[in-house]
Amino acid sequence: MARELAGKRVILTGATGGIGRATADALVKAGARVVLAARKPDALDDLAGKLRQAGGDVIVAPADVTVPDDRRRLVDAAVAAFGGLDILLNNAGVGSWGHFATSTEDIVRRVMEVNFFGPVELTRLALPHLTTGVDPCVVNVTSMCGRKGMPAWPEYSASKFALVGMSEAWRAEFARFDVDVLTIVPGMTDSGFQQNWLRVEGKADLRFDKGMTPADVAAGIVGAIRANRTETVLGSEARRLLRFNRFFPRLTNWLIARKVKKLYAAQAASGG
């Protein structure tokens, strides 16, 4: 099925982040009507102003996806403004870069609240409206860490794995409502995501500047929605890693573990 985006009514969470802003722009250019949701009202207003100048039909809905009342107001705002809902794009997320041994229960719970429980409960509220939408779908932006758990990303990997698993379960369940469920699996992206990490303690040379641009990811998201692709892996790095892991899982684990050991051996040798 080819999905036409012109006129579609969309909720986009995490709209003011790098990927979110680029996706909002791509959706507006495709003719979608978009509810922009994020925690910072000033950033939302700035984004909305630029999109309206470009002819976009957008409204803002300041919301923290971890807050039940905010989620309810967000869905209500979309229905009130556009008369219904066709696409829920769960993009809001938070990361934490550091090893489990030095992590805390609070970090685990905070990451899970934003990356898993927030989108799950927002989808629960949106579903009754999506069932009456036009070519409706739920789009979950996950990560390659949701297909291959990575060291120094334990909480993030777990939260994205959980969202991928929920997406797969929803796909069969929502079929009876004719609501599609699409999963986006991006690799490393130069989106500024690291500016909002809960901690920065991991050992690795993370070259985000070598990753995809937010516009690359946004184009992939919009393309996946149009083509109704069940799962879309974005980025050559992610495709290579996940393909290698599929055929050589034990070797992949050994190589990753060896890298981590070398990093910490180097740290110990330097007295760090």
N, C-alpha and C positions, 0 to 999 in steps of 0.2 A: 504493500500500500504506500502510495506517495501522499504525504501530508502537506497540504497548503498552509502556510503560516499567516498569510494576509488575513487580518481580522481576528486571529486567534487571541483568546483572553488568557493571559499568562501571569502566574505568580512566580517571581524570581527572588529567592533568598540569597543573602550574601551579595547583594547587588553592588555594593560600593568597593568591594575588593577588586584585585586586578582582573581575575577571570570573570567576576560578576559584572564589572563595568563593561568589559569587552563583549560579554554575552548580551547585556542589555542593549548595547549599540547594534549588535548583529540582529537581534530580534526586532528592534524598531525598524531597521533598514529592510527587514523582510515583511514589514507591514503588521507585525503583531501589536496588540494592545497590552501594556505591561504594568503590573503592580510591582514597584521596586521596594524591596524589604531589606532592612539592615538595622543595626543598632544605633547608628549615628545620624540624627535628623539633619544636621548641617550638610554632611556629605551626600545624603539622599537628595536634599534640595538642590545642591550644586549639580549633581548628575541629572536630575529631572529637568533642570533649566536648560542644560546643554542638549538633551534629547528633544525637548519641546522646540527649541530653536531649529532643530533639524527636521521638524515636522512629526515628531513622535507623539503617540497618544499614550501618556504614562501618568500614573499617580504614585504618590509615595505613601508608605505605610511603615513608620518606624516600628521595629519589632525585634525582640530577642526570642529566637526559636525555642529557647529553653523555658520560657515563661508561658504557662497555659493561657492566661488572659491575652497575652500578645498574639499568640497563635490564633485565637478565636477572633480577635479584632482584625487580624490580617485577612483571614478568609472572608469575614463579613464585609470588609472594605472592598475586596475584589468583586464580590457578588453585587454589592450596592452600586459600584461604579460602572461595571460592565454587564450586569444582568446575568452573570453566570461565570463559569470557569471551564477552560478547555485543557490547560497545561499547568501542572505544578512542577517547577524546576527547583529541586532541593540542592542548592549550591553552597549554603553557609557551612563553614567548617573551621576547626581550630587544630593546631598541631602542638606536639611536645617532643623535643629532640633531646633524648638522653636515655641511658640504659635503665632497665627495670630495677636493678639492685639499688639505685639511688633515687628512684621515683617514690611517689606517695599515693595513698588511697585517694586523696583529694584530686590529684592530677588525673588518675584513671577515671574518676566519676565525672569530672568536668569535661574531659574529652568525649566520653560516651554521651553525655547530655547534649552536647552541641552536634556531634557527628552522627549520632544514632537515634537517641530518644526524641530529639527535637524534630527531625524530619519524619520519623515514624508517626508521631502524634499529630503533626501538621497534615500528613497524608490522611490520617483517620478523619480529620475534620473536613478536608477537601473532597474526599471520595464521594459523598452524596451529591455534590455539585458536579463533579467530573462525570458521573454516570449519566447526566443529562447534557453534557457538553458535546461539542462537534469534534469528531476524531480525537477524543481525549487521551491524554497520557500523563504518567508520572515519570519524571526524569531525575535519576539520582546520580549526582556527580560524586564518584568515589575516588579511587586512586589505584595505581599499580600495587600499592601496599595492601590493597584489599584483595589481591589475588596472590601475592607473595609477601608474607610478613617479613619485615626487614629489621635488623638490629638497630637500636637507638630510636626506633619508632614503634615500641610495643603497644602503647595505648592507641596511637593513631592507626596502626595496622589492625588491631582488634576491632576498633570502631568501624573501619571501612569494610573489613570482612563481614561484620554483622550486617551492615547496610546492603552489601552484595547478596548475602544470604536471604535477607528479608525481601529484596527485590525479586529473587528467583521464586520465592514462595508466593509473593503477590502476583507474579506474572500469570501463574495458573489460576489463582483465585479471582483476579480481576477480569479474567477473560470472559466470565459470564456477564460482566457489565459492559463488555466491549471497551475496557480501559486498558491501554497498553502500558507496559512498564519497561523503561529503557535505562540501561546502566552505562555510564560514561567512566572510563578507566584511564585517566591521564597519567603520563609520566612526569618527569621533572619539568617545572615551568617557572620562568622568570616573572613571577606575578607579584612579588613583594609579600608572599604568604609568610615568610620567615619573620616578618616584623610583628606578628601577632602570636608567636609561639609562647607557650606557657613556661618553657625553660629552654635553654640553649647549652647543653652539656655533652652532646654526642661527639664521637671521634670519627671524623670523616672529612674528606675534601668535597664539600657539596658545591658544585659549580652551577648554581642556578642561572647564571648569566649565559650558560651554554645550552640551557633548556629551551623549550618552546616559548613563544610569546603568548600572552593572554589572548591576542587576536587569533592565533593558531588554534587554541583550545576552543574559543568561542565558535570559530568556523566549524570545528569538528562537532560541537554540540548541536548547532543548528542543522548541520548536514545529517546527523544521526536522527534528529527529530523528523526532518523531512522524509528521510528514507525509511523511518520506522525500524532502525536497526536495534535488535535486542541488546547487544553489548558492543561497545565501541572502545577499542584501546587506542589511545592517542600518543604519538611520539615514538620515534624509532628506538630509543633506549628501552621504553616499556615493552614494546613488541619483541625486541630481541631477548630481554630477560625472561619474559613470560613464556616465550616459545622454547627457549633453552631449558627452563625449569620444567616444562611439560614433558620433555623427552629425557632430560637428565636431572631429575630432582635431587638425587643423592650427591652428584657432583656439584650442583649449584649450591647446596647447603654447605658442602665442604669448602668450596671456594670462598663463600661469604664468611664462614667461621674463621678461616685462615686469615682473611683480611682483618677481621676484628682483633684476633690475637696479635697480629703484627702491629696494629695501631697502639694497643695497650702495652706491648713489649717496648715499643719506641718511647712511649710516655714514661714507663718505669725507668728506662735507661737514662732518660734526661732528668730524672728526679721529679717528674710531674705527678 
